[in-house]
Amino acid sequence: MIRTLQDHGIHRGIDVHMECTVLKLLTDDGRVVGAFGYDRERGRFRLFRARAVVLATGGIGRAYKITSNSWEYTGDGQALAYDAGADLIDMEFVQFHPTGMVWPPSVRGILVTEGVRGEGGVLRNKDGRRFMFDDIPDLYKNQTADNEEEGWRYTQGDRNARRPPELLTRDHVARCIVREVREGRGSPHGGVYLDISWIKARLPNGEEHIKKKLPSMYHQFKELAGIDITREAMEIGPTTHYIMGGIRVDGDSQMSTLPGLFAAGECAAGLHGANRLGGNSLSDLLVFGKRAGEHAAQFAKRQAPGKIDEAVLEATVRAALAPFERGAGGEGPYKVQHDLQDMMQELVGIVRNDAEMKRALEGLAALRRRTAQAGVAGNREYNPGWHTAMDLNNLLTCSEAVTRSALERKESRGGHFREDYPSKDPASGGLNIACRKGPDGEMQIRREPIPEMRAELKGIIEENG
């Protein structure tokens, strides 16, 4: 889909600058006037003058040890917007997909589609127990099967049957898996078992049925893990998948709180609230990407070119080249990123509490000091160590925003679960946790009422049930 859109843009005459990383958004008189970055292949700096900027940079998954996200999901858009003066909201709401590969280490985090559970796959602990039946939330009990037979009928299309508990919300299933692992009932590599092979006892052609319905999963496990899912269970565990929070934008124009800066897709916030339904992120990107582009174009037509501050460019270049000056004698950026991922996974992951998140804030401060001393060797062409060094500040900014927002929200809601506050707080349901960069560079956290929905939108929703 992305490639199709890109090809269409090229045919329309849009210039595409492949493998470019933006280091800083440029502002003048309180609005965005361009962006400054570098070409990753040759290491040459690039200046982009613009009357409007649209960010569509995805999520922050690489802040965590286990993630389904690709390597470039390092929170660039969120951090760029924050550093330029825009607001971030809902950063505490991180969605952990319950089923990612956990073994071998080279493929850890790669997504295992929910289609496996939709076709009858079940979750079992090391003792073979189907543990999801042990914890069905009261809110969903009327919609969830309480026995294996009814759950099986649902997966085979029986409209009178209720769904099996494996198909409960992603956050709940992920927490149940974590519970099994923490209490010693997990698989050898820190996950649980997802078994689709058992349906052969129900279907005479079960093996062929699995291959037909789940061809990509069959080949994924066969090639990457040496497992035949028609004969044995998969070893899976939760993987960081999506962040509901991000840049605060207007719902119509997609413009941020910084004039001229627009955002769409996962790096923008406000659409999903505390949780996201599976399958709607691409439609989100298409619908609101279109809005962002249209409104950015309209905004740009009304603006005169802004002034580029040469001093800002020079300071950005110095900061970008500083790792080369420190050289190989400084700590490597990969080690800093590895320690950040371990810490976020352990202390600000699926299950959170006050003490661990405060430890994480102390750890983030230490990691910032280490980042300031990180060095790289070699030249600027094709230098992945340099790219990692450039990513670190973005990852640290987003990690701090997640942690501080999660500390501020003293309840459990959607993708945010605190074991010290396991219930929803009705008074907090109408609040956003907002992050803004303070005058001295500190991160400011505010609790702000969610704006009232416009009357015409409320009427449309009520009319359509």
Kinemage of the C-alpha trace (Angstrom):
@kinemage 1
@onewidth
@group {chain A} dominant
@subgroup {mainchain}
@vectorlist {calphas} color= white
{ca met a 1} P 0.000 0.000 0.000
{ca ile a 2} L 2.784 2.429 0.928
{ca arg a 3} L 4.712 1.622 -2.241
{ca thr a 4} L 1.591 2.152 -4.349
{ca leu a 5} L 1.044 5.559 -2.806
{ca gln a 6} L 4.695 6.431 -3.277
{ca asp a 7} L 4.611 5.409 -6.945
{ca his a 8} L 1.470 7.481 -7.446
{ca gly a 9} L 3.182 10.481 -5.857
{ca ile a 10} L 6.184 10.110 -8.161
{ca his a 11} L 3.879 10.007 -11.165
{ca arg a 12} L 2.321 13.233 -9.913
{ca gly a 13} L 5.734 14.881 -9.889
{ca ile a 14} L 6.560 14.674 -6.184
{ca asp a 15} L 10.266 14.464 -5.356
{ca val a 16} L 11.141 11.549 -3.052
{ca his a 17} L 14.327 11.734 -0.984
{ca met a 18} L 15.055 8.143 0.019
{ca glu a 19} L 17.050 7.259 3.145
{ca cys a 20} L 17.037 10.739 4.644
{ca thr a 21} L 16.876 11.360 8.378
{ca val a 22} L 15.515 14.645 9.745
{ca leu a 23} L 17.469 15.966 12.711
{ca lys a 24} L 15.536 19.136 13.470
{ca leu a 25} L 12.380 21.012 12.532
{ca leu a 26} L 13.100 24.671 11.820
{ca thr a 27} L 10.836 27.414 13.123
{ca asp a 28} L 10.453 31.140 12.606
{ca asp a 29} L 8.065 33.456 14.409
{ca gly a 30} L 6.217 30.576 16.034
{ca arg a 31} L 5.629 28.417 12.958
{ca val a 32} L 7.440 25.645 11.101
{ca val a 33} L 9.470 26.808 8.098
{ca gly a 34} L 11.473 23.744 7.170
{ca ala a 35} L 13.479 20.731 8.235
{ca phe a 36} L 17.178 19.891 8.458
{ca gly a 37} L 18.636 16.410 8.182
{ca tyr a 38} L 21.128 14.216 6.381
{ca asp a 39} L 21.403 11.638 3.637
{ca arg a 40} L 22.073 8.291 5.332
{ca glu a 41} L 23.964 6.805 2.405
{ca arg a 42} L 26.489 9.608 1.909
{ca gly a 43} L 26.254 11.476 5.193
{ca arg a 44} L 25.615 14.828 3.530
{ca phe a 45} L 23.410 17.354 5.301
{ca arg a 46} L 20.151 18.435 3.684
{ca leu a 47} L 18.085 21.596 4.197
{ca phe a 48} L 14.393 21.480 3.268
{ca arg a 49} L 12.595 24.832 3.167
{ca ala a 50} L 8.842 24.433 3.588
{ca arg a 51} L 5.783 26.496 4.435
{ca ala a 52} L 4.255 23.405 6.063
{ca val a 53} L 5.532 20.010 7.232
{ca val a 54} L 3.590 16.746 7.550
{ca leu a 55} L 4.995 14.068 9.866
{ca ala a 56} L 4.084 10.416 9.261
{ca thr a 57} L 6.967 8.631 10.970
{ca gly a 58} L 5.217 5.795 12.801
{ca gly a 59} L 5.758 4.625 16.347
{ca ile a 60} L 8.346 4.167 19.098
{ca gly a 61} L 8.658 0.378 19.253
{ca arg a 62} L 12.458 0.380 19.166
{ca ala a 63} L 12.468 1.840 22.674
{ca tyr a 64} L 11.566 -1.687 23.838
{ca lys a 65} L 13.517 -4.931 23.755
{ca ile a 66} L 10.771 -6.956 22.063
{ca thr a 67} L 8.842 -5.273 19.260
{ca ser a 68} L 7.093 -6.051 16.009
{ca asn a 69} L 8.168 -2.645 14.665
{ca ser a 70} L 10.812 -2.234 11.989
{ca trp a 71} L 14.224 -0.719 12.764
{ca glu a 72} L 13.218 2.862 11.901
{ca tyr a 73} L 10.437 3.122 14.511
{ca thr a 74} L 12.538 5.222 16.862
{ca gly a 75} L 10.018 7.955 17.727
{ca asp a 76} L 11.573 10.515 15.373
{ca gly a 77} L 8.346 12.354 14.576
{ca gln a 78} L 7.176 12.576 18.168
{ca ala a 79} L 10.569 13.819 19.375
{ca leu a 80} L 10.998 16.298 16.505
{ca ala a 81} L 7.578 17.804 17.196
{ca tyr a 82} L 8.216 17.941 20.952
{ca asp a 83} L 11.605 19.631 20.514
{ca ala a 84} L 10.036 22.181 18.163
{ca gly a 85} L 7.404 23.099 20.763
{ca ala a 86} L 4.368 20.952 19.882
{ca asp a 87} L 2.355 19.016 22.470
{ca leu a 88} L 2.390 15.241 22.896
{ca ile a 89} L -0.594 13.481 24.479
{ca asp a 90} L -1.576 9.953 25.586
{ca met a 91} L 2.011 8.699 25.543
{ca glu a 92} L 1.268 6.268 28.380
{ca phe a 93} L -0.986 4.206 26.118
{ca val a 94} L 1.264 1.631 24.441
{ca gln a 95} L -0.286 -1.451 22.860
{ca phe a 96} L 1.480 -4.779 23.275
{ca his a 97} L 0.324 -7.348 20.743
{ca pro a 98} L -0.056 -10.634 22.641
{ca thr a 99} L 1.481 -12.891 20.017
{ca gly a 100} L 4.977 -12.311 18.700
{ca met a 101} L 7.712 -14.870 18.050
{ca val a 102} L 10.088 -15.372 20.978
{ca trp a 103} L 12.538 -17.919 19.576
{ca pro a 104} L 15.104 -17.954 18.066
{ca pro a 105} L 16.460 -14.571 19.221
{ca ser a 106} L 17.026 -13.374 15.646
{ca val a 107} L 13.268 -13.308 15.001
{ca arg a 108} L 12.060 -12.279 18.466
{ca gly a 109} L 9.136 -9.881 18.259
{ca ile a 110} L 8.018 -10.682 14.697
{ca leu a 111} L 4.236 -10.596 14.671
{ca val a 112} L 2.108 -13.742 14.728
{ca thr a 113} L -1.210 -12.797 13.193
{ca glu a 114} L -4.408 -12.828 15.226
{ca gly a 115} L -5.748 -14.967 12.418
{ca val a 116} L -4.141 -17.979 14.132
{ca arg a 117} L -6.424 -17.536 17.126
{ca gly a 118} L -9.325 -16.618 14.854
{ca glu a 119} L -8.998 -19.977 13.097
{ca gly a 120} L -9.060 -21.882 16.384
{ca gly a 121} L -5.556 -21.482 17.801
{ca val a 122} L -5.451 -21.738 21.599
{ca leu a 123} L -3.024 -20.476 24.236
{ca arg a 124} L -1.548 -22.981 26.683
{ca asn a 125} L 1.035 -22.752 29.438
{ca lys a 126} L 3.864 -25.247 29.959
{ca asp a 127} L 1.450 -27.575 31.788
{ca gly a 128} L -0.868 -27.682 28.770
{ca arg a 129} L -3.563 -25.659 30.551
{ca arg a 130} L -5.696 -23.321 28.442
{ca phe a 131} L -5.215 -20.478 30.898
{ca met a 132} L -7.322 -17.789 29.209
{ca phe a 133} L -10.467 -19.386 30.643
{ca asp a 134} L -9.108 -18.563 34.122
{ca asp a 135} L -9.431 -14.783 33.736
{ca ile a 136} L -12.416 -13.473 31.767
{ca pro a 137} L -13.168 -9.850 32.790
{ca asp a 138} L -16.680 -9.195 34.082
{ca leu a 139} L -17.224 -6.636 31.326
{ca tyr a 140} L -16.805 -9.322 28.655
{ca lys a 141} L -18.286 -12.401 30.330
{ca asn a 142} L -21.569 -12.193 28.435
{ca gln a 143} L -19.671 -12.061 25.125
{ca thr a 144} L -17.064 -14.749 25.879
{ca ala a 145} L -17.349 -18.528 25.755
{ca asp a 146} L -16.835 -20.267 29.102
{ca asn a 147} L -16.036 -23.664 27.608
{ca glu a 148} L -13.880 -25.040 24.791
{ca glu a 149} L -16.780 -26.440 22.761
{ca glu a 150} L -18.543 -23.093 22.398
{ca gly a 151} L -15.277 -21.336 21.604
{ca trp a 152} L -14.563 -23.842 18.839
{ca arg a 153} L -18.023 -23.341 17.298
{ca tyr a 154} L -17.405 -19.582 17.188
{ca thr a 155} L -14.212 -20.013 15.183
{ca gln a 156} L -16.124 -22.180 12.712
{ca gly a 157} L -18.705 -19.474 12.028
{ca asp a 158} L -21.498 -20.316 14.495
{ca arg a 159} L -23.176 -16.957 15.025
{ca asn a 160} L -24.949 -18.188 18.152
{ca ala a 161} L -21.661 -19.022 19.868
{ca arg a 162} L -19.578 -16.605 21.910
{ca arg a 163} L -15.950 -15.912 21.081
{ca pro a 164} L -13.190 -17.892 22.842
{ca pro a 165} L -11.219 -16.001 25.518
{ca glu a 166} L -8.112 -16.032 23.283
{ca leu a 167} L -9.914 -13.323 21.265
{ca leu a 168} L -10.334 -10.897 24.164
{ca thr a 169} L -8.680 -7.481 23.876
{ca arg a 170} L -4.970 -7.421 23.079
{ca asp a 171} L -3.964 -5.754 26.336
{ca his a 172} L -5.831 -8.322 28.444
{ca val a 173} L -4.427 -11.326 26.575
{ca ala a 174} L -0.909 -9.871 26.817
{ca arg a 175} L -1.245 -9.399 30.589
{ca cys a 176} L -2.498 -12.963 31.030
{ca ile a 177} L 0.555 -14.266 29.175
{ca val a 178} L 2.858 -12.147 31.357
{ca arg a 179} L 1.159 -13.553 34.447
{ca glu a 180} L 1.790 -17.128 33.348
{ca val a 181} L 5.455 -16.369 32.670
{ca arg a 182} L 5.996 -14.505 35.959
{ca glu a 183} L 4.369 -17.287 37.961
{ca gly a 184} L 6.623 -19.923 36.429
{ca arg a 185} L 4.212 -21.501 33.960
{ca gly a 186} L 5.777 -20.087 30.800
{ca ser a 187} L 7.618 -21.764 27.960
{ca pro a 188} L 11.404 -22.312 28.011
{ca his a 189} L 12.158 -19.005 26.259
{ca gly a 190} L 9.901 -16.699 28.263
{ca gly a 191} L 6.591 -17.051 26.441
{ca val a 192} L 3.671 -19.467 26.224
{ca tyr a 193} L 2.401 -21.837 23.542
{ca leu a 194} L 0.015 -20.980 20.719
{ca asp a 195} L -1.370 -24.216 19.296
{ca ile a 196} L -3.304 -24.482 16.028
{ca ser a 197} L -2.253 -28.085 15.367
{ca trp a 198} L -4.879 -29.361 17.827
{ca ile a 199} L -7.700 -28.692 15.320
{ca lys a 200} L -6.636 -31.826 13.429
{ca ala a 201} L -8.620 -33.690 16.079
{ca arg a 202} L -11.709 -31.720 14.989
{ca leu a 203} L -11.230 -31.587 11.226
{ca pro a 204} L -10.458 -34.616 9.055
{ca asn a 205} L -8.262 -32.521 6.742
{ca gly a 206} L -6.832 -30.362 9.523
{ca glu a 207} L -3.275 -30.174 8.208
{ca glu a 208} L -4.309 -28.922 4.783
{ca his a 209} L -6.877 -26.607 6.374
{ca ile a 210} L -4.130 -24.905 8.404
{ca lys a 211} L -1.885 -24.504 5.359
{ca lys a 212} L -4.760 -23.051 3.338
{ca lys a 213} L -6.003 -20.636 5.995
{ca leu a 214} L -2.620 -19.584 7.418
{ca pro a 215} L -0.078 -19.928 4.589
{ca ser a 216} L 2.105 -17.007 5.701
{ca met a 217} L 2.290 -18.270 9.294
{ca tyr a 218} L 3.087 -21.794 8.109
{ca his a 219} L 6.005 -20.536 6.027
{ca gln a 220} L 7.118 -17.975 8.648
{ca phe a 221} L 7.617 -20.581 11.358
{ca lys a 222} L 8.942 -23.205 8.961
{ca glu a 223} L 11.622 -20.882 7.571
{ca leu a 224} L 12.500 -18.790 10.636
{ca ala a 225} L 12.047 -21.209 13.531
{ca gly a 226} L 12.117 -24.683 11.984
{ca ile a 227} L 8.636 -25.433 13.316
{ca asp a 228} L 5.757 -27.065 11.443
{ca ile a 229} L 2.678 -25.402 12.941
{ca thr a 230} L 0.475 -28.208 11.624
{ca arg a 231} L 2.292 -30.595 13.965
{ca glu a 232} L 3.509 -28.618 16.976
{ca ala a 233} L 2.734 -25.507 18.998
{ca met a 234} L 4.380 -22.145 18.405
{ca glu a 235} L 6.269 -20.417 21.203
{ca ile a 236} L 4.992 -16.831 21.446
{ca gly a 237} L 4.917 -13.838 23.794
{ca pro a 238} L 3.784 -10.192 23.851
{ca thr a 239} L 5.540 -7.754 21.541
{ca thr a 240} L 5.479 -3.941 21.538
{ca his a 241} L 3.228 -3.121 18.615
{ca tyr a 242} L 1.620 0.342 18.538
{ca ile a 243} L 1.451 3.572 20.505
{ca met a 244} L -1.917 5.280 20.756
{ca gly a 245} L -0.255 8.485 21.937
{ca gly a 246} L 1.810 10.949 19.974
{ca ile a 247} L 1.576 14.454 18.560
{ca arg a 248} L -1.560 16.341 19.543
{ca val a 249} L -3.421 17.312 16.358
{ca asp a 250} L -6.701 18.921 15.409
{ca gly a 251} L -9.168 16.227 14.367
{ca asp a 252} L -10.161 18.002 11.156
{ca ser a 253} L -6.960 19.575 9.848
{ca gln a 254} L -4.408 17.321 11.577
{ca met a 255} L -2.385 20.428 12.464
{ca ser a 256} L -0.436 20.207 15.716
{ca thr a 257} L -0.279 22.895 18.389
{ca leu a 258} L 2.676 24.327 16.430
{ca pro a 259} L 1.378 26.219 13.359
{ca gly a 260} L 2.483 24.690 10.072
{ca leu a 261} L 3.260 21.277 11.572
{ca phe a 262} L 0.830 18.480 10.684
{ca ala a 263} L 0.887 14.791 11.594
{ca ala a 264} L -0.907 11.625 10.509
{ca gly a 265} L -0.831 7.923 11.277
{ca glu a 266} L 0.775 6.395 14.334
{ca cys a 267} L 2.847 9.448 15.250
{ca ala a 268} L -0.368 11.480 15.687
{ca ala a 269} L -2.612 11.058 18.736
{ca gly a 270} L -6.255 11.455 19.654
{ca leu a 271} L -8.014 9.039 17.320
{ca his a 272} L -7.673 5.762 19.219
{ca gly a 273} L -7.901 6.955 22.810
{ca ala a 274} L -6.578 4.443 25.324
{ca asn a 275} L -6.602 1.444 22.992
{ca arg a 276} L -6.696 0.572 19.316
{ca leu a 277} L -8.813 -1.943 17.468
{ca gly a 278} L -6.816 -4.360 15.358
{ca gly a 279} L -6.796 -3.643 11.639
{ca asn a 280} L -7.657 0.057 11.640
{ca ser a 281} L -4.206 1.658 11.570
{ca leu a 282} L -3.872 1.613 7.765
{ca ser a 283} L -7.308 3.157 7.289
{ca asp a 284} L -6.327 5.752 9.901
{ca leu a 285} L -3.198 6.615 7.927
{ca leu a 286} L -5.056 6.881 4.616
{ca val a 287} L -7.996 8.937 5.883
{ca phe a 288} L -6.086 11.319 8.099
{ca gly a 289} L -3.048 11.407 5.840
{ca lys a 290} L -5.336 12.772 3.145
{ca arg a 291} L -6.684 15.378 5.556
{ca ala a 292} L -3.198 16.340 6.701
{ca gly a 293} L -1.961 16.754 3.133
{ca glu a 294} L -4.919 18.839 2.026
{ca his a 295} L -4.844 21.148 5.020
{ca ala a 296} L -1.050 21.463 4.931
{ca ala a 297} L -1.286 22.549 1.286
{ca gln a 298} L -3.974 25.108 2.139
{ca phe a 299} L -1.903 26.418 5.031
{ca ala a 300} L 1.231 26.671 2.879
{ca lys a 301} L -0.557 28.735 0.222
{ca arg a 302} L -1.366 31.380 2.824
{ca gln a 303} L 2.202 31.690 4.128
{ca ala a 304} L 5.247 33.601 3.002
{ca pro a 305} L 8.617 31.790 3.125
{ca gly a 306} L 10.111 31.816 6.590
{ca lys a 307} L 13.594 32.790 7.679
{ca ile a 308} L 16.126 30.028 8.314
{ca asp a 309} L 18.310 30.648 11.382
{ca glu a 310} L 21.893 29.852 10.343
{ca ala a 311} L 22.992 29.601 13.979
{ca val a 312} L 20.469 26.786 14.543
{ca leu a 313} L 21.781 24.906 11.495
{ca glu a 314} L 25.383 25.243 12.690
{ca ala a 315} L 24.495 24.017 16.191
{ca thr a 316} L 22.607 21.038 14.733
{ca val a 317} L 25.579 20.107 12.551
{ca arg a 318} L 27.979 20.309 15.512
{ca ala a 319} L 25.736 18.088 17.620
{ca ala a 320} L 25.351 15.585 14.778
{ca leu a 321} L 29.104 15.309 14.207
{ca ala a 322} L 30.051 15.180 17.898
{ca pro a 323} L 30.025 11.330 18.042
{ca phe a 324} L 32.794 11.274 15.415
{ca glu a 325} L 34.902 13.649 17.523
{ca arg a 326} L 34.590 11.288 20.489
{ca gly a 327} L 35.471 8.374 18.225
{ca ala a 328} L 35.645 4.726 19.156
{ca gly a 329} L 36.959 5.670 22.597
{ca gly a 330} L 33.460 6.677 23.676
{ca glu a 331} L 30.811 4.154 24.641
{ca gly a 332} L 29.146 2.611 21.608
{ca pro a 333} L 25.578 3.787 20.864
{ca tyr a 334} L 24.387 0.191 20.415
{ca lys a 335} L 25.131 -0.583 24.069
{ca val a 336} L 23.180 2.485 25.197
{ca gln a 337} L 20.210 1.526 23.044
{ca his a 338} L 20.364 -2.078 24.261
{ca asp a 339} L 20.281 -0.950 27.898
{ca leu a 340} L 17.399 1.433 27.178
{ca gln a 341} L 15.381 -1.355 25.577
{ca asp a 342} L 16.023 -3.714 28.482
{ca met a 343} L 15.015 -1.064 31.005
{ca met a 344} L 11.812 -0.009 29.238
{ca gln a 345} L 10.776 -3.635 28.727
{ca glu a 346} L 11.303 -4.444 32.389
{ca leu a 347} L 10.178 -1.263 34.152
{ca val a 348} L 7.662 0.486 31.852
{ca gly a 349} L 6.247 -2.464 29.953
{ca ile a 350} L 2.967 -4.343 30.020
{ca val a 351} L 2.499 -4.257 33.808
{ca arg a 352} L 3.636 -1.073 35.581
{ca asn a 353} L 3.946 0.307 39.083
{ca asp a 354} L 5.115 3.507 40.769
{ca ala a 355} L 8.426 2.252 42.158
{ca glu a 356} L 9.638 0.676 38.913
{ca met a 357} L 8.729 3.696 36.794
{ca lys a 358} L 10.582 6.029 39.161
{ca arg a 359} L 13.610 3.768 38.794
{ca ala a 360} L 13.157 4.075 35.032
{ca leu a 361} L 13.288 7.886 35.234
{ca glu a 362} L 16.581 7.659 37.100
{ca gly a 363} L 17.820 5.222 34.491
{ca leu a 364} L 16.778 7.515 31.635
{ca ala a 365} L 18.752 10.392 33.151
{ca ala a 366} L 21.819 8.147 33.327
{ca leu a 367} L 21.302 7.002 29.745
{ca arg a 368} L 21.170 10.631 28.582
{ca arg a 369} L 24.545 11.232 30.186
{ca arg a 370} L 25.933 8.146 28.485
{ca thr a 371} L 24.456 9.235 25.139
{ca ala a 372} L 26.293 12.550 25.444
{ca gln a 373} L 29.547 10.555 25.615
{ca ala a 374} L 28.747 7.943 22.945
{ca gly a 375} L 31.222 7.822 20.074
{ca val a 376} L 31.435 6.264 16.626
{ca ala a 377} L 34.316 5.394 14.316
{ca gly a 378} L 34.611 5.516 10.548
{ca asn a 379} L 33.223 8.030 8.092
{ca arg a 380} L 29.769 9.417 7.418
{ca glu a 381} L 28.937 7.159 4.468
{ca tyr a 382} L 26.932 4.032 5.267
{ca asn a 383} L 27.620 4.301 9.001
{ca pro a 384} L 24.914 2.506 11.015
{ca gly a 385} L 26.645 3.370 14.297
{ca trp a 386} L 26.183 7.056 13.532
{ca his a 387} L 22.532 6.499 12.615
{ca thr a 388} L 21.988 4.753 15.961
{ca ala a 389} L 23.686 7.602 17.805
{ca met a 390} L 21.319 10.061 16.084
{ca asp a 391} L 18.298 7.954 17.033
{ca leu a 392} L 19.140 7.790 20.742
{ca asn a 393} L 17.886 11.239 21.750
{ca asn a 394} L 14.555 10.595 20.048
{ca leu a 395} L 14.190 7.240 21.799
{ca leu a 396} L 15.070 8.799 25.153
{ca thr a 397} L 12.599 11.662 24.691
{ca cys a 398} L 9.764 9.291 23.834
{ca ser a 399} L 10.691 6.896 26.653
{ca glu a 400} L 10.645 9.751 29.155
{ca ala a 401} L 7.260 10.914 27.851
{ca val a 402} L 5.832 7.388 28.189
{ca thr a 403} L 7.210 7.000 31.716
{ca arg a 404} L 6.185 10.410 33.067
{ca ser a 405} L 2.718 10.136 31.534
{ca ala a 406} L 2.268 6.627 32.966
{ca leu a 407} L 3.294 7.865 36.402
{ca glu a 408} L 0.790 10.698 36.161
{ca arg a 409} L -2.122 8.445 35.163
{ca lys a 410} L -2.912 6.694 38.433
{ca glu a 411} L -5.364 4.159 37.058
{ca ser a 412} L -5.523 1.317 34.553
{ca arg a 413} L -7.153 2.035 31.209
{ca gly a 414} L -6.769 0.477 27.752
{ca gly a 415} L -3.141 -0.287 26.972
{ca his a 416} L -1.961 1.270 30.276
{ca phe a 417} L -2.052 -1.131 33.230
{ca arg a 418} L -0.778 -0.349 36.716
{ca glu a 419} L -0.767 -3.128 39.262
{ca asp a 420} L -0.817 -0.514 42.039
{ca tyr a 421} L -3.943 1.081 40.489
{ca pro a 422} L -5.664 -1.851 38.742
{ca ser a 423} L -9.065 -0.192 38.228
{ca lys a 424} L -10.304 2.689 36.124
{ca asp a 425} L -10.677 6.069 37.804
{ca pro a 426} L -13.911 7.652 36.498
{ca ala a 427} L -12.511 11.118 37.159
{ca ser a 428} L -9.542 10.410 34.881
{ca gly a 429} L -11.618 9.175 31.955
{ca gly a 430} L -12.075 12.701 30.647
{ca leu a 431} L -8.427 13.708 30.907
{ca asn a 432} L -5.459 13.711 28.567
{ca ile a 433} L -1.929 13.617 29.934
{ca ala a 434} L -0.013 16.191 27.874
{ca cys a 435} L 3.761 16.662 27.524
{ca arg a 436} L 5.455 19.902 26.517
{ca lys a 437} L 9.070 21.039 26.491
{ca gly a 438} L 9.643 23.667 29.182
{ca pro a 439} L 11.692 26.859 28.845
{ca asp a 440} L 14.723 25.215 30.436
{ca gly a 441} L 14.411 22.044 28.383
{ca glu a 442} L 12.612 20.069 31.107
{ca met a 443} L 9.605 17.899 30.256
{ca gln a 444} L 6.396 19.381 31.632
{ca ile a 445} L 3.425 17.092 32.306
{ca arg a 446} L -0.125 18.437 32.516
{ca arg a 447} L -3.551 16.903 33.065
{ca glu a 448} L -5.976 18.490 30.606
{ca pro a 449} L -9.711 17.931 30.027
{ca ile a 450} L -10.538 16.198 26.751
{ca pro a 451} L -12.293 18.774 24.530
{ca glu a 452} L -16.038 18.339 24.098
{ca met a 453} L -17.087 16.613 20.899
{ca arg a 454} L -18.722 18.987 18.428
{ca ala a 455} L -22.515 18.836 18.532
{ca glu a 456} L -22.887 17.788 14.874
{ca leu a 457} L -20.460 14.881 15.329
{ca lys a 458} L -22.173 13.769 18.511
{ca gly a 459} L -25.504 13.815 16.649
{ca ile a 460} L -24.115 11.655 13.819
{ca ile a 461} L -22.775 9.108 16.313
{ca glu a 462} L -26.034 8.965 18.276
{ca glu a 463} L -28.044 8.653 15.057
{ca asn a 464} L -25.968 5.688 13.901
{ca gly a 465} L -25.910 3.922 17.245
